[in-house]
Amino acid sequence: MTAGAVDHLPHGAAPAPLSLRQAAEHASLSPASAEQVRLLGTAWTGQLALFVRAYAASTGHPVAVPAPAAGALDAELRSLAGEPGPVVTAVCVEDVFGELRWESSAPLDAAALQELFAGSDRRIADFAARLRDQLARHATRYVVVPPVFPPLPLPVAERSPALRLARLAGRITDALVETLAGLPHGSVLDTDRALETLPRVAWADGTGPRTPGPVLSEEAASLIARDLVTRLRLAWQPKVLVTDLDGTLWRGILSEDGPAGVRSHAVAEDAAHRWWQRMLLCARGQGFIIGVCSKNSPNALDAFTDAALREHVGLLVPPADFAAVSTSWTPKSEQLAAMAKALDLPTDVFVLVDDNPVELAEVAATHPDITTLRFPSPGEDWSRLCRTLQDLTAVGDSPLTREDRERAHYYGLRYRSEAARAKAMSVDDFLASLDMRLELAPVGPGQATDRCLQLLNRANRFHLTGHRFDDASWLRLVDDPDTEVFTARLIDTFGDHGICAVIVTDTAKDRVRLREFAMSCRVLNRTLETAVFDWLIGRSRRPVHVTWCPTGRNDTVLEALRGHGFPTVTRAAAQTDGAVTVVFDPAVDEARGKNYVEVRLSRTS
């Protein structure tokens, strides 16, 4: 949500650079339960970590920065696969060129430097590709900090080692920006932009005799950390904003004051409640899922269902906009866990806003990955909460698709269907009662491109290969005459769930290959994958080749292949960076998976 999306919002200037002493004081504000940010790299990460903690604490979203793991950058990234929490990768020139050891016993001689420079372009490209692959497998938010090289005193000889090392740093930065552009969950920090207010001569405190890169000045580290914290929070995009009712969504306590004593728009003291409702309304329109979690009696839901009461209270948000509503006397940590399970989302994408610090502490103790924000008491300054929420809900430059705008609606359908599942006699009875229909539509150049790319670049749990695409690589795929691309739209008794999967196949005379299959997690556990396999096998009547590439987070695909009757595949059969190809031959193999979905093929997307 961009600044200005909600009227009358207070704004604050960006914090000024901190000194080392100030950073140490601010960093001490970080509580033990702060979010874990793994700061990687081998050069000035220790210095940078202090300023990162300081700026994170000053923005109200503290982080803890553990010491970097021992070993090379590649090994550190591999060790993080599947772990929660964001990653900040501080890349140094020596990470690309191991000969330039930070604490090497002797500098390289002229011949060694000449050999290094001669093969530099290939090595930079290889390093950027490895980093991209590791970050894609990690599938979490990240910020990459490229090398920072100090300005060189003039005049400098054209072929001097110092000038050539400076150019190497620049080429590494360019390669990182270009190679990582297709990854959807992070960014590369533009250090030049972060330091543009600082004269270049003040970027470094100097370099040691054996140091291939700079020792950052305090002011430079401060400015980089400030920009890094902002980008890190934007790289993490929360999906679910959950609000308390009493004292947060409205003023007063419904069970004590009664409907007549609850308001959100009557007096000046209601301004914060009114702003929060507008924020939820705008966030819903930008694709965020909004929900309610309240320790309250079920009668509190009358405020959402009774039109007269809603008007009296002054609620701006229509009841249908809340995808999930939980009101009970059970602990909020349990309510949120049940909500996350019903939505099939991890708890680390949840943000809870509540006026009760005890409730927030209870949730934080049980679910430290849930972001908890305290709603201000009457008379308190709420500008800090405004800024924090605006940062958390800021959207990028990518255009919103229909599925983005209707995400809350789709998750609301899922939430209600899961409630029906809990009441059903059996899972089979429930799935049969949904009357599910999967509409497959062929995709040509320029058709449904944005949504296809979203699914391929964001899906993690059910993504056959984990491969990410940019616009150019996607268009090459669609234009391939041997390739067919389909989108899949799910419709059931609860409504239209929108385009929830993308399927890419290519065909030869003797076989069909499933190249890509990515599906939104909100439609998992509906037998959609079985329906797609059945359709593909029945349509081709030839052996179907499927290559599964392990990413550390897509074992759901492996289970689906096993369940459908593909030849036995074991997780151990695939190496960390390897892949496994399995073949289903309709003449030999028998499909086993249960299928409750009717597949229809339409002519247009």
N, C-alpha and C positions, 0 to 999 in steps of 0.2 A: 504494500500500500504506500503510495508515494505521499510525501508531505503535501498537505493541502487537500487531500481527499476527504477529510473531515473538517468542517468549519470550526473556527475559534480554537485551534490547537496551539498550545504554547510551543515555541521552538527554542533551541539553545545552540550556541556556537560550538564548533568542534573544540575539544579540550586542547589546551596549549601543550607544547612539548614539556616533558618532565626531566628533571635532573636525576642523577643516580640516587641521591638521597630521597627525593620525592617519590621515585619509583619504589624504593624499598618500603617507604611508609604506606603507599597506596596498596602495594602487593600484600601487605599484612592483613588487609581487609577481606581477603579471599577465605571463605569458610572451608572446612575439610570436605564438605559435600559438594564442592564445586565440580563443574563438568571437567572431565579429563581431556586435555588437549595434548596430543603427542607431538612434540616439536622435534623434528628430525634434522639431520645434517651433521657436519663435522667441524664447523669453524666457529662462528660467533653465536651459536644457539644458546649457550648459557647466559650470555649478556642479554640477548634478545628476550629470553624467557621472563626475566624480571620485569621488563617493560610491558610484555604481553599480559602478565598477571595484573599489573598496575592498571592498565587501561580497561581490561575486562572488569575489574572491580569497580572502577569509576563509572561504568555504564550500567551497573546493576545486574550484570550477568557474569559472575566470577568464573574463572577457570583455574584448574590446577595443571601445571605443566611438569610432568615427570621428567626425570633425566633421560636423555636420549639413549637408546639401546646401543650396546657396543657393536661394532662392525660397520661394514659399508652400507651406503644408503639403500642399495638393492636388497640386502639381507634384512634391513630394518623394515622395509615396506612389506616384504614377504611375510614377516612375522606378525604383521598386523591384520592379515586377511581374516575377515569375519568378526573382528573385534569392534565394539561400539566406540563412538567418540570421533571427533574430527581429527584431521592430521594436518599439520603445518610442515611443509617440506622446504627447508632452507637449503637450496642447492649452491654448492661452491664449485669453483673451477676445478678443484682437486677431485670432486666426485666424478667428473668426466675424464680427467687426466690424472690417473693415479700416480704418475711419476712426480707430480708436484705435491709432495707430502708436506702437510702443514708444519710438521716438526722433523723434517728430513735432516739428516746429518750433514748433507752437502748439497749445494745447488746443482742443477743440471748444467753440463757443459754445453758448448755451442753446438756440437754435433747432435747431442740428444735433443736439444731444443729444435733444431732444424727438422729432425725426424718427427717430432711431435707435431709441429706446425704443418708438415706435409700431409699428414693423414687426419687433420683435425675435423674437416667437414663430415667425413664418414663416421667418426667416433661420436661427434655431437649428435648426428642423426640417430645413431644406434642407441645412445643414452636416452634421448628424448622418447624414442619408441618404447624402450624398456620401462621408463617411468610411467608413460601412458598406460601400458598394460598392467603394471602393478596397481596404479590408482583405480583403474577400471575394475580390477578384481576385488580391491578393497571395498569399492562401492559405498563410500561414505563421503561426507563433505571434506574438502581439502582446500588449502591455499598454498601455492608454490611461490616461494621467494627466490627469484633468480639471483645470480651472482651480482654483487655490488663492487665495482672497482673504483679506486680513488682517482681523482683527476691527476694528470701527469704534468709536471712542470715543463714549461716551454723554454727553449726549443727542444724537440725530441727527435732523434734520428728515426728515419722512416722504418728501418729494419731493426730497431732496438728491441730487445726482449720485453721491456716494460710495455711499449706500445702494442706489440703483438699479443701480449697477454690481455691487455685491455680490450683488444678487438675480439679475442677469443671469448671473453665474458659477454660481449655484446652479441656475438653469434649464438652463444648458448641461450641467451634470453630470447632472441628471435625464434630459435628452434622450439623452445618450450611453448611460447605463445601460439605458434602455428600448429604444433603437434597435439597440444592438449585442448585445442579449441572445441573439439567435438564432444568432450566429456561434459555431462550435464550437471555435475554436482560440485563444481568448484571453480576456481579461477587462478590466474597467474597474476601476482602482484606486480604492478608497474612501479618499480622502486624509484625510477627517475621522477615520476609524477608525485610519489609520496614525499620526495625530498626537494620538490621544486621551490619551496619557500626558503631553502637553506643553500647558501653559497657552496659551490662544489668543493672549494678548498676546506670547508668545514665538515665534509662527509667522513673523514677518517682522522684518527689520532696519529696515524703513521703506520708503517709496516715494519715487521721484524726482518732481520737479515735473511731468514729462510722462509719467509711467509709469501706464498704466491698470491694471496688476496689481502684485502684491507682489514685493519682492526677498526671497527666502526667507532665513531665518536659517540658520546652519550646522546647528543642531540639527534644524530642520524638514527641511532637505534630507537630512540623515543618516537620519531616521526614514522618510521617503518612499522613499529608495533601498533601505533594508533590506527594506521590504515589497515594493517593486517587484521586487527580485532574486528573492525567494521566489515571487512570482506568475509571473514570467517563466519560471522553471524548471518550475512546475506547468503553465503554458500550453503548454510543449513537452512532449509525451508521447512518450517513447521507446517503440519497439515491440519491439525485439530486445535481450535480455540474453545476451551471449556470455561463456562462461567458459573459462578455461584448465583443463587437467587437473592436471598435476604441480605441487604447491605451492599450488594454489588450490582446486580441487574436493576434493582430498585431500592429505594430508601424505606426502611422499616422491616419488621419481621412478620410475615404473613400469619404464622400460627399464634402469635401473641397480640399483634395489633389488629388482626382481622383485615378483610379486604378494604374496609373503609380507611384504615390507617396506613396503607401502603401507597406510595407515589413514586414517580420518577420524572415528573415534569412540572410540578406545581410551584416550586420556589427556587431561589438562586442556589440553594444547597444541593439541588438535584443536578447541577450542571455536569458533574463527573459521571453520574449514572446515564444521563442523556448522551454524553459523548461516547461512553462505552457501548451503548446500544447502536449508535451510528457506526462506530468502528466495526462491530460485529456485522452490521448490515452491509457495509462496504466490503469487508473481508469475504462474506458469503458470495458477493457478486464477482469476486476475483478468484473463486475456486476453493477457498478455505472451507473446511468442515467445521461447523459450529455446534456445540452441544451444551448441555446443562448437567451439572453434578451438584446436588444439594442434599444436605441432611435435613429432610423435611418429610411430611406426610404426603402420600399420593394426592391429597386434595390440593397440594400446591400446583398441580397441573391444571387446575381450573383457570389459573391466570393465563394459560395458553389456549385453552379450548373455549372459554366463555368470552364472547365478543364484548359484552358490556363491561366485564371485569378488566379485560385488556385495555379498553378505552379509558376506564377509570384510572388504572395504574399508569397508563401512558406508554405502553410497549410499542416500540417502532418495528420490532422484528416479528414478522408473521410466524405463527407456530410451525408451518411447514418448512421454514428455513432451518430449524434445529434438526440436524440429522440424528442425533442421539440425545435422549433425555433420561436421566436417572435421578429419582428422588426417593430416598429411603433413609432409615436410621443407621444403616451399616457404615463402617468407616469409609471415607472417601477414597482411600487407597484401593479398597476392594471394589468400589463402584467404578473407578477408572480402569482397573484391571479387567473387569467384566466388559466395559465399554470398548476397550482396545481389542479384546478377544472377539466381540461381536462384529466390530468393524474390520477385523483382521489386519490391524496396523500395529507397529511397534510403539511402545509407550514413549520413545524418545522424540516422537513428532507431536506430542501433546504439550499444550501450554494451559495451565490452570490459573485463572484469576479469581481470587477470593479475598474477602476482607478480614478473615479470621486467621491470625498468625499461627494459632495452634493447629488448625486444619491443614494449613500449608506445611507446617513442620512434620505432621503425621504422614502426609503424602511424600514429602522429600525424603523422609527416613526409609520409607518402603520402596519408593520409585525415584532414586536420585537422578534418573535420566529425564524425568518430567520437569519441564521448566515451570517454576511456581512464582507467581507475581502477586504481591499484596495490593489489593484495592485500597485507596486511601480512606481514612476515617473522615467524617465531616469536618471541614475547616482545614484539612491538611493540603499541602501542595501536591497536585497530581500531574505536574508537568513531566516529572521523571518517568512516570508510568507511560505517559503519552509517547515520549521519545523512544522508550524501550519497545513498546508495542509497534510503533511505526517502523523501527529497525527490523523487528522480527517478522513483520508481515509485508516487508518491501518485496515487490515482484521485479523480475528482471525485464530485459528489453524484448524477450520473445513474445510474439503475438499469442493471445489467449485463444485456444480452440473451443469449440462447443463443449467438448468434454471437460475442459478446464472450468468453464463457467457453470457447468451442471454437476461438478464433482460432488458437491454437498448433497444434491438430489440423489445421485446414484448411490452414495454411501448411506443415505437415509433409507433407500430401498433395501440395501443389504442389512441394515440394522433391524428393520422390521421383519425381514425374512428370517433372520437368525432368531428373533423372538418367537416366530412361528415354529422354527425348527425345535426349539426347546420344549414346545408344547406338543409336538407330534409324537405319535405312538412309537415310531422308529424313523431312522434316517431314510430308509427306502421309501416309507410312506410320505415323508416330507418332500423328498426330491420328486416323487411321482406327482404330488399335488401341485407342484409349481408350474406344470404345463410349459416347460421351457422350449424356446425356439431360438436357434442360432442362425442368423442370416449372414451368409457369406457373400461378399461383393468383390468382384475383380477391381484392381487398382491399376490405372494407367498413369503415364507421366502427368504430373500436376494435379492428380486426384488424391485427396485425403493425405497428402504428404505430411502435413504438420502432425496429425495424430499418429500416423505410422512411425514417424521419427520419435515422437514422445514415448511410445510404447517400447521401441527398440532401445532407446537411450536411457530409459528410467526403470524398466522392469528388471528386477533382480531375482526374486524368488522363482518365478517361472519364466526363464529366458534360456532357450536351448543352447545358445553359444556365448552369450554375454557380449557379443560384438557390438560396438557403438558405430554410428554413422553420422557423417556430416551431409550437407545438401548434395555435394558433388558425388560422393560415393553412393548415396541413395538413388540419385538419378541414373547413374551407371547401372545399378542393379535393376531398376524398373525398365530401362530401355533394352536390356538384354532380351533378345527374341526367344531364348529358350527358358526364360524365367516367367513365372506367374506369381502375382502378389494378390493376396486377399485380405480384406478386413472382415472382422466378425463382430456382429452386434447381437447382444443377448436381450430377449424379451421374455418375460414370465408373467405370472398372475399379479405381481406387484407393480409391473410397469416396464418401461424401456430403459435398459442399463447402459445404452450407448455403445460406441465402438470399444470393445474391451480386449481385442486380440488382433495380431497381425501374423499372417502365415506367408512364407515365401518358399516356393518349390521350383525345381527345374527338372526337365524331362528329357530322357534319352529313349532309344528304341526299346531297351531291355530293362529299364528301371526308372523309378522316380526318386528324387532326392529332396528331403525336407531340409532346406537350407537355414531357415530362420523360423522360430515360433516363439513369440513373446506374448504374455497374457497378463492383464492387470490382476493384482492380488485380491482385488475386491470381488472377483468372481471365482476364486478358487473354491475347491470342495463342492463343485456343482456337476462334475463329470464332463465339463466342456472339453477337456483335453482328450478324453476317451472318444467323444463325439467327433472331434477333428481327426483322430487317428482312424476311426471307422470310416469316415467320409473319404479320407485320402486313400485308404487301402481299397475300398469298394470302387472308387472312381478310377483308379489306375489299373487294378487287376494285374499288377506287376510287382516285383519286389520293391519295397520301400526302404531306402537307405536313410538313416537318421544319425547324424554326428552330434554327440553331446560333448560340449567343452566345459569342464568343471571350472567354476569361478569361486568356489568357497561358499556361495550363497544360493546356488540353483540346484540343490539335490532334490527339490520337489519334482523337477523334470525327470530325474533318474527314477524316482518312485513311480511316476506316471508310465514310463516306458516298461518298467517291470510289471506293473499292474495290468497293462494292456496285453501282455503276452509276447513282447519282443524277446528275442533270445536273452538268456540270463546276462545281466550286466551287474558288476559289482563295483562299488566305489573304489576299491583297491586296484581295480584294473586300469584306472586313469592316474597318471602322474599329475603333480600339481600344475604343471604347465602343458599337460598333454590333453588328448581327446580320445573318445571311444566312439567307433562307428558300429551300429547294430543294424541288422537287416531283418525285415519282416517279409516273408514270402507267403502270399496267400495260398499257394499250392501245398505248403508244408505246415505253416504255423497257424495256430488257432487263437483268435482274439478272446480275451478273458474278461476285460473290463466291463463293468456295468455302465449302461448309458441311458440317461433319462432326458436326453436333449434331441430334439428333431432338428436336422440340418437342412437348410434351404439355400440354394444358390440363386442369387439374383444376377441380372445382366449388367447392372451399373452399381457404382459405389454410392 
